[in-house]
Amino acid sequence: MINPDTSFIKKIESRLKFIYKDKLDKTILADLLHVISSYQISSSKGAKWNEKDVVLITYGDSIKNAEEEPLQTLRTFLNDNLNEQLTVVHILPFFPYSSDDGFSVIDFREVNPELGDWRDIEDLTKDYDLMADLVINHASSKSQWFKNFLKQHGKGKNYFITEDPATDLSQVTRPRSTPLLTPYETADGTKHVWTTFSADQVDLNFSNPDLLVEMMDILLGYINKGARIIRLDAIAFLWKVVGTTCLHLPETHEVVKLMRDVAEFINPDTVILTETNVPNKENLSYFGDGDEAHMVYQFSLPPLLLHALHTGNSSYLTSWAKSLPQLEGNKTFFNFTASHDGVGVRPLEGLLPDDEKNTLVENMKGFGGLVNYKSNPDGSQSPYELNITYFDALKGTHKGEDSLHAERFLASQVCMMSLAGVPAFYIHSLTATPNYYEGVEKTQHNRTINRRKWQLDELKEVLKNDTTQKKVFESLQQLILLRKKQTAFHPNAAQEVLDFGNDFFVLKRQSQEQSILAIINLCDEEKEIEIPKGYGFDLISGDKFTSNKLNAYQCLWLVKR
């Protein structure tokens, strides 16, 4: 047992008072401290991140082999192919679930037996740091908690939010077009339960302090099992107050701060990452005053970068990048271009004109993409996300498909890797996976288009033969290894966004030891550029760069040598 010191207790008590106000009683603080004291404190191993950090995003069964558990297959594949490249593996929810490919959790404390068990998770942590999801906003309607809610007896009976369907909820921000309230028959009659994402994903009631204590125990349990990065899924929707948007409420921010305090107390190396697929300014708010999230997703990057490469126009991407704050200490960005979800459209709000956004949406349909929609307060619907693999999203430009597919895609990844922050690759970006229509037909869910399950032998064959997939995979292997050696790519190294015209995206990254000029030609044809004096050696080609011309989608990492 550990005994938290007075200053820590006062900080936790202050957080709880802010969240619960007059509802707070001393038993809640005592219960939370009891949970905290049941875990061992770990000592810090050093800085939270550096230029060597690279994240893989994957499902536990993205690669399968009939002869073993999927988590074992994943570990073997990574050790055989990406051991030198990766430092962190984000295994998307690996718990028993009932829908949404893991994000409708039945049991937060168990590993899905179809993937393996806790020993398999712990084996992975011997080779890589683990990033795990705390699916915090909702639980499965098949969970024991919700079953107890329906019976109105046992743990969970007060863990869910009910509301009178006559209540005006028009101000609530909706990420889906499905009903906000879902009727369920309980021991006390019909109850209309809050379901932000689907009828099977029932929102948890954090106005009940007992639930907060329970979730804190689950959080610390993940850290105890080896998770270093905790991804707070759908955190922006956590707190509900009728008459508001129920998005980014002050109590939600305070819960994140509390989780950071508690997590770092148990293990100072823990990183809290907020998943907030919202407009840019709202997304950045989760850094707080340096006391909230350590890391936030760059949700505006995937759609802005896609638009830039689709149009050959960097102006909107450059303008956004120039607006980003320089982050120091224990704050940085989580950079990515693709994940298990689609390419979010909401993060373009205020950054890209509506006509440009609508044209991009329509053109992605032309590349085989699908679109998910959300409901608006006025009853209308608008695009919420593009459902398409990032690889297929770049099979052409606004002019149509062309022969520069791989070059364009690799340019997108170099751009992402050049930005300040920690780079993350979805498994299907590394393997250049095309749209998975067979899966969509099977599940009837648009997001399945980007969630293919590779058979190990099939994937090995694809990566061995003379395929585009092999070209992309091997190119990214080499680029990642090269990037990891450059101190100027430390997540917090200085970043200056330069304007070299709309054909290019240009960054200057600077550490004490090194300066790198990253230049990406966003166009499908050769372009001229005037390189600043002194930057004469290109790390990517491993040779001097003396020309003033870049080929279509050519990328440079120039250093002074």
Sequence and secondary structure as in RCSB ss.txt:
>XXXX:A:sequence
MINPDTSFIKKIESRLKFIYKDKLDKTILADLLHVISSYQISSSKGAKWNEKDVVLITYGDSIKNAEEEPLQTLR
TFLNDNLNEQLTVVHILPFFPYSSDDGFSVIDFREVNPELGDWRDIEDLTKDYDLMADLVINHASSKSQWFKNFL
KQHGKGKNYFITEDPATDLSQVTRPRSTPLLTPYETADGTKHVWTTFSADQVDLNFSNPDLLVEMMDILLGYINK
GARIIRLDAIAFLWKVVGTTCLHLPETHEVVKLMRDVAEFINPDTVILTETNVPNKENLSYFGDGDEAHMVYQFS
LPPLLLHALHTGNSSYLTSWAKSLPQLEGNKTFFNFTASHDGVGVRPLEGLLPDDEKNTLVENMKGFGGLVNYKS
NPDGSQSPYELNITYFDALKGTHKGEDSLHAERFLASQVCMMSLAGVPAFYIHSLTATPNYYEGVEKTQHNRTIN
RRKWQLDELKEVLKNDTTQKKVFESLQQLILLRKKQTAFHPNAAQEVLDFGNDFFVLKRQSQEQSILAIINLCDE
EKEIEIPKGYGFDLISGDKFTSNKLNAYQCLWLVKR
>XXXX:A:secstr
     HHHHHHHHHHHHHHHGGG  HHHHHHHHHHHHTS      S S  TT  EEEE TTSEE TTS HHHHHH
HHHHHHTTTT SEEEE   S BSSGGGTSBS TTS  TTT  HHHHHHHTTTSEEEEEEE SEEETTSHHHHHHH
HT STTTTSB B  TTS  TTS  SSSS SEEEEEETTEEEEEE SSBTTEEEB TTSHHHHHHHHHHHHHHHHT
TEEEEEEETGGG    TTS  SS HHHHHHHHHHHHHHHHH TT EEEE   S HHHHHGGGTTTTS SEEE TT
HHHHHHHHHHHT  HHHHHHHHHS    SS EEEE S  SS EESGGGTTTS HHHHHHHHHHHHHTT EEEEEE
 TTS EEEEEEES HHHHTSEETTEE S HHHHHHHHHHHHHHSSSEEEEEHHHHTT    HHHHHHH  GGGGG
   EEHHHHHHHHHSS HHHHHHHHHHHHHHHHTT GGGSTTSEEEEE   TTEEEEEEE SS EEEEEEE SSS
 EE    TTEEEETTTTEE   SEE TT EEEEEE 
